Amino acid sequence: MYMSRPLCFMTSPNFPFQEDVPYFYGTSNWDLSAIAVYSRGLMLAAAALRMPIFLFMLLLVLLAHRLINPTADKMIIGAIGVLPTTILVSVLTVALSSPIATRLMRILFLAWNAVILFSISPIFTIPSSVLNILAIVRIPLWPISACYQVNVSGKIGVSGVLGMLLVAVYIIGIALIAGKWLEHRELLLY
């Protein structure tokens, strides 16, 4: 009977034992799955913490009487608009952290953010046609903007529902991509 040895030890050049192919693939299946569970589990934990933190913040604001018009419908609809974007940010933060994302991936993400900010408020004068072309980089932010409109207006429309669905797609997509990145990085590290 084989003892279970993690893939990271088996792929190390200093690992003293040789294993057969079925054992390697059997162990790889469990190890790579555990890596994926780690990244997605970390994202799930970060996302799940957004809810109690938001509720605690809401409770503090209500107890301190800081809201002028805290009607139940606006409070519930506002929460529905806030949570998807904060969950998206927490999942994105985990996905861009080490060892999941490489330095180049983080640089590209930050460069995209810089272009977005420049397209909104340029720091030097450029032709409006160039600004119109640069506005294309803001298209992926539309669902986030739709969620923001839900929480500031207190109304859910078709665009708000569509925005929340697209944010959910973003979250799932980022989780899947980050899992693949981490699996790939783990194999490259050993």
C-alpha positions as CSV (number, residue, x, y, z in Angstrom):
1,M,0.0,0.0,0.0
2,Y,1.4,3.4,-1.0
3,M,1.6,6.2,1.4
4,S,0.1,9.4,0.1
5,R,2.9,11.9,-0.7
6,P,2.0,15.4,-1.9
7,L,2.8,16.3,-5.5
8,C,5.1,19.1,-4.4
9,F,7.4,16.6,-2.8
10,M,7.3,14.2,-5.7
11,T,8.3,16.8,-8.2
12,S,11.2,18.0,-6.1
13,P,14.6,16.9,-7.5
14,N,15.6,15.9,-3.9
15,F,12.6,13.6,-3.4
16,P,14.3,10.2,-2.8
17,F,11.5,7.8,-3.9
18,Q,10.4,7.0,-7.4
19,E,6.7,6.3,-8.1
20,D,4.8,4.7,-11.0
21,V,2.6,6.6,-13.4
22,P,-0.8,5.7,-11.9
23,Y,0.4,6.8,-8.5
24,F,1.7,10.1,-9.9
25,Y,-1.5,10.9,-11.7
26,G,-3.7,9.8,-8.8
27,T,-1.7,12.0,-6.4
28,S,-1.7,14.9,-9.0
29,N,-5.5,14.7,-9.1
30,W,-5.9,15.2,-5.4
31,D,-3.1,17.8,-5.1
32,L,-4.3,20.0,-8.0
33,S,-7.8,19.8,-6.7
34,A,-6.7,20.9,-3.3
35,I,-4.9,23.8,-4.8
36,A,-8.0,24.8,-6.7
37,V,-10.1,24.4,-3.5
38,Y,-7.5,26.6,-1.7
39,S,-7.8,29.5,-4.1
40,R,-11.6,29.2,-4.5
41,G,-12.0,28.5,-0.8
42,L,-10.1,31.7,0.1
43,M,-12.2,33.6,-2.3
44,L,-15.4,32.1,-0.8
45,A,-14.2,33.1,2.7
46,A,-13.3,36.6,1.6
47,A,-16.7,37.0,-0.2
48,A,-18.6,35.5,2.8
49,L,-17.0,38.0,5.1
50,R,-18.4,40.9,3.1
51,M,-21.9,40.2,4.4
52,P,-21.3,40.3,8.2
53,I,-18.9,43.3,7.8
54,F,-21.6,45.2,5.8
55,L,-24.3,44.3,8.3
56,F,-22.1,45.4,11.2
57,M,-21.4,48.7,9.4
58,L,-25.1,49.1,8.7
59,L,-25.9,48.4,12.4
60,L,-23.4,51.0,13.6
61,V,-24.8,53.6,11.2
62,L,-28.4,52.9,12.3
63,L,-27.5,52.9,16.0
64,A,-25.7,56.2,15.7
65,H,-28.7,57.7,13.8
66,R,-26.5,58.8,10.9
67,L,-29.1,58.1,8.2
68,I,-31.8,60.7,7.4
69,N,-34.3,58.4,5.7
70,P,-33.7,54.7,6.7
71,T,-36.8,53.1,5.1
72,A,-36.8,49.3,4.9
73,D,-37.2,49.1,1.1
74,K,-34.2,51.5,0.4
75,M,-32.1,49.7,3.0
76,I,-32.7,46.2,1.5
77,I,-32.4,47.3,-2.1
78,G,-29.2,49.3,-1.3
79,A,-27.7,46.2,0.4
80,I,-28.6,44.1,-2.7
81,G,-26.6,46.7,-4.8
82,V,-23.6,46.9,-2.5
83,L,-22.9,43.3,-1.8
84,P,-22.2,42.1,-5.4
85,T,-19.5,44.8,-6.0
86,T,-17.8,44.3,-2.7
87,I,-17.8,40.5,-3.2
88,L,-16.3,41.1,-6.7
89,V,-13.5,43.3,-5.2
90,S,-12.7,40.7,-2.6
91,V,-12.5,37.9,-5.1
92,L,-10.4,40.0,-7.5
93,T,-8.1,40.9,-4.6
94,V,-7.5,37.2,-3.9
95,A,-7.0,36.4,-7.6
96,L,-4.4,39.1,-8.0
97,S,-2.5,38.2,-4.8
98,S,0.7,36.0,-4.7
99,P,1.1,33.2,-5.6
100,I,-2.0,33.1,-7.7
101,A,-1.2,36.0,-10.1
102,T,2.2,36.8,-11.5
103,R,3.8,40.2,-11.3
104,L,3.1,40.8,-15.0
105,M,-0.6,40.1,-14.4
106,R,-0.8,42.6,-11.6
107,I,1.1,45.2,-13.7
108,L,-1.3,44.7,-16.6
109,F,-4.3,45.0,-14.3
110,L,-2.9,48.2,-12.8
111,A,-2.1,49.6,-16.3
112,W,-5.7,48.9,-17.3
113,N,-6.9,50.8,-14.3
114,A,-4.5,53.7,-15.1
115,V,-6.0,53.9,-18.7
116,I,-9.5,53.8,-17.2
117,L,-8.7,56.7,-14.9
118,F,-7.0,58.6,-17.7
119,S,-10.0,58.1,-20.0
120,I,-12.3,59.5,-17.3
121,S,-10.1,62.5,-16.3
122,P,-7.0,63.0,-18.6
123,I,-4.1,64.7,-17.0
124,F,-3.1,66.4,-20.3
125,T,-5.1,67.6,-23.3
126,I,-5.7,65.1,-26.0
127,P,-8.2,65.0,-28.9
128,S,-11.7,64.0,-28.0
129,S,-11.6,61.2,-30.6
130,V,-8.7,59.6,-28.7
131,L,-10.7,59.9,-25.5
132,N,-13.7,58.3,-27.2
133,I,-11.5,55.4,-28.3
134,L,-10.1,55.1,-24.7
135,A,-13.6,54.9,-23.4
136,I,-13.7,51.3,-24.7
137,V,-11.6,50.2,-21.7
138,R,-14.5,51.2,-19.4
139,I,-17.0,48.8,-21.0
140,P,-16.2,46.0,-18.5
141,L,-17.1,48.3,-15.7
142,W,-20.7,48.8,-16.8
143,P,-22.1,46.0,-14.5
144,I,-20.4,47.6,-11.5
145,S,-21.8,50.9,-12.4
146,A,-25.3,49.3,-12.7
147,C,-25.0,47.9,-9.2
148,Y,-23.8,51.2,-7.9
149,Q,-26.9,52.9,-9.4
150,V,-29.1,50.3,-7.6
151,N,-27.6,51.1,-4.2
152,V,-27.6,54.9,-4.6
153,S,-31.1,55.1,-6.2
154,G,-32.8,52.5,-4.1
155,K,-34.5,51.1,-7.2
156,I,-33.8,47.9,-9.1
157,G,-34.5,48.1,-12.8
158,V,-33.7,45.8,-15.7
159,S,-30.2,47.3,-16.0
160,G,-29.6,46.7,-12.2
161,V,-30.6,43.0,-12.5
162,L,-28.5,42.6,-15.6
163,G,-25.6,44.3,-13.9
164,M,-25.9,42.0,-10.8
165,L,-26.0,39.0,-13.1
166,L,-22.9,40.1,-15.0
167,V,-21.1,40.8,-11.7
168,A,-21.9,37.2,-10.7
169,V,-20.5,36.0,-14.0
170,Y,-17.4,38.1,-13.3
171,I,-17.0,36.5,-9.9
172,I,-17.4,33.0,-11.2
173,G,-15.0,33.7,-14.1
174,I,-12.4,35.2,-11.9
175,A,-12.6,32.2,-9.5
176,L,-12.2,29.7,-12.3
177,I,-9.3,31.7,-13.9
178,A,-7.5,32.2,-10.6
179,G,-7.8,28.4,-9.9
180,K,-6.2,27.7,-13.2
181,W,-3.5,30.3,-12.6
182,L,-2.6,28.8,-9.3
183,E,-2.5,25.2,-10.6
184,H,-0.2,26.4,-13.4
185,R,2.0,28.4,-11.0
186,E,2.3,25.4,-8.6
187,L,3.6,23.2,-11.3
188,L,6.1,25.8,-12.4
189,L,7.3,26.5,-8.9
190,Y,8.6,22.9,-8.4
